[in-house]
Every structure is written in C-alpha cells, then in structure tokens.
C-alpha cells in the first residue's frame, strides 16, 4: 500500500492526472481486498462461536436456571436480613425525630 502512495506522491509531477487516478483506484481496490481478507478470520470465528453457543445452550440452560434460582434465594435472604437489621434503627430514628418535633412545637408556644 505504501508503494502506491509513494508512487503517486513521488511521480505526481511526472504522471498525468489519468495515470494518477488509475493508481489511486488500484490502491483503493487493494485496500478493499486487504480489508476483506483481514476481516474473514473474525467473521469465521464469530460464526463458529454462534454455532457452538447454540450447541452448548442445551447443556448450559439447566445450570444457568439453577444459578438464577439460587441467586434469587440469596437476594431474598439478604433483603430479609437487611430489613430485620435496619428496620429497628429506622423506626428509632424516626420516632426520635417525631419526639423532637413535638418538643419543638411545645417550646414554641
């Protein structure tokens, strides 16, 4: 690719515009072919990975379902534990704030 660029730049004064346009087009075609060749392995790997994932779906689905149910149980337990732990603290703070507001109201009068 660099050869085409150097050819066009180095001989730009010598070549006529038609020849420069021809080599520009050749360079563009070369770039397109090179890009296509470079992307082929990635496309092949992606297609192969999709095929393997479809095949593995049957064996992975029960394990993933079990993991989902297990994490839902853990989440439920964590919510229950945190509500049991935090609820008395929140009730105490809100009751204290309520008492302070009542005392402020009485002291204002």
C-alpha positions as CSV (number, residue, x, y, z in Angstrom):
1,X,0.0,0.0,0.0
2,X,2.8,2.4,0.9
3,X,4.3,1.7,-2.5
4,X,1.2,3.0,-4.2
5,X,1.3,6.1,-2.1
6,X,4.9,6.7,-2.8
7,X,4.4,6.1,-6.4
8,X,1.7,8.7,-6.6
9,X,3.5,11.2,-4.4
10,X,6.9,10.7,-6.0
11,X,5.8,10.7,-9.6
12,X,3.0,13.2,-9.1
13,X,4.7,15.8,-11.2
14,X,5.7,13.3,-13.9
15,X,2.4,11.4,-14.2
16,X,-0.6,12.8,-15.9
17,X,-3.9,13.0,-13.9
18,X,-5.4,10.0,-15.7
19,X,-2.5,7.8,-14.6
20,X,-2.6,9.1,-11.0
21,X,-6.4,8.4,-11.0
22,X,-5.7,4.9,-12.2
23,X,-3.2,4.2,-9.5
24,X,-5.5,5.7,-6.9
25,X,-8.2,3.3,-8.0
26,X,-5.8,0.4,-7.9
27,X,-4.8,1.4,-4.4
28,X,-8.4,1.6,-3.3
29,X,-9.2,-1.8,-4.7
30,X,-6.1,-3.2,-3.0
31,X,-7.2,-1.7,0.3
32,X,-10.7,-3.2,-0.1
33,X,-9.3,-6.6,-0.8
34,X,-6.9,-6.4,2.1
35,X,-9.6,-5.3,4.4
36,X,-11.8,-8.2,3.3
37,X,-9.0,-10.7,3.8
38,X,-8.3,-9.3,7.2
39,X,-11.9,-9.4,8.4
40,X,-12.5,-13.0,7.1
41,X,-11.0,-14.7,10.2
42,X,-13.0,-12.6,12.6
43,X,-16.2,-13.4,10.7
44,X,-15.3,-17.1,10.7
45,X,-14.6,-17.1,14.4
46,X,-17.9,-15.3,15.1
47,X,-19.9,-17.7,13.1
48,X,-18.2,-20.6,14.8
49,X,-18.8,-19.1,18.2
50,X,-22.5,-18.6,17.5
51,X,-22.8,-22.2,16.3
52,X,-21.0,-23.5,19.5
53,X,-23.2,-21.4,21.7
54,X,-26.3,-22.8,20.1
55,X,-25.0,-26.3,20.7
56,X,-24.0,-25.5,24.3
57,X,-27.3,-23.9,25.1
58,X,-28.9,-27.2,25.8
59,X,-26.4,-28.2,28.4
60,X,-25.9,-24.7,29.9
61,X,-29.6,-23.9,30.3
62,X,-30.3,-26.1,33.3
63,X,-27.2,-24.9,35.1
64,X,-28.0,-21.3,34.4
65,X,-31.6,-21.8,35.6
66,X,-30.3,-23.3,38.8
67,X,-27.9,-20.4,39.3
68,X,-30.6,-17.9,38.7
69,X,-32.9,-19.6,41.3
70,X,-30.0,-19.8,43.8
71,X,-29.2,-16.1,43.4
72,X,-32.8,-15.2,43.8
73,X,-32.9,-17.1,47.1
74,X,-29.7,-15.4,48.2
75,X,-31.2,-12.0,47.3
76,X,-34.4,-12.7,49.2
77,X,-32.4,-13.8,52.2
78,X,-30.2,-10.7,52.1
79,X,-33.3,-8.4,51.8
80,X,-35.0,-10.1,54.7
81,X,-31.8,-9.9,56.9
82,X,-31.2,-6.3,56.0
83,X,-34.8,-5.3,56.7
84,X,-34.6,-7.1,60.1
85,X,-31.4,-5.4,60.8
86,X,-32.2,-1.9,59.6
87,X,-35.9,-1.6,60.4
88,X,-35.5,-1.1,64.1
89,X,-32.8,1.6,63.5
90,X,-35.0,3.5,61.1
91,X,-38.0,3.2,63.5
92,X,-35.9,4.5,66.4
93,X,-34.5,7.4,64.4
94,X,-38.0,8.4,63.0
95,X,-39.5,8.1,66.5
96,X,-36.7,10.3,67.9
97,X,-37.3,12.9,65.1
98,X,-41.1,12.8,65.9
99,X,-40.5,13.4,69.6
100,X,-38.1,16.3,68.8
101,X,-40.6,17.9,66.5
102,X,-43.3,17.6,69.2
103,X,-41.0,19.1,71.8
104,X,-40.1,22.0,69.4
105,X,-43.8,22.6,68.8
106,X,-44.5,22.8,72.6
107,X,-41.5,25.0,73.3
108,X,-42.5,27.5,70.6
109,X,-45.9,28.2,72.3
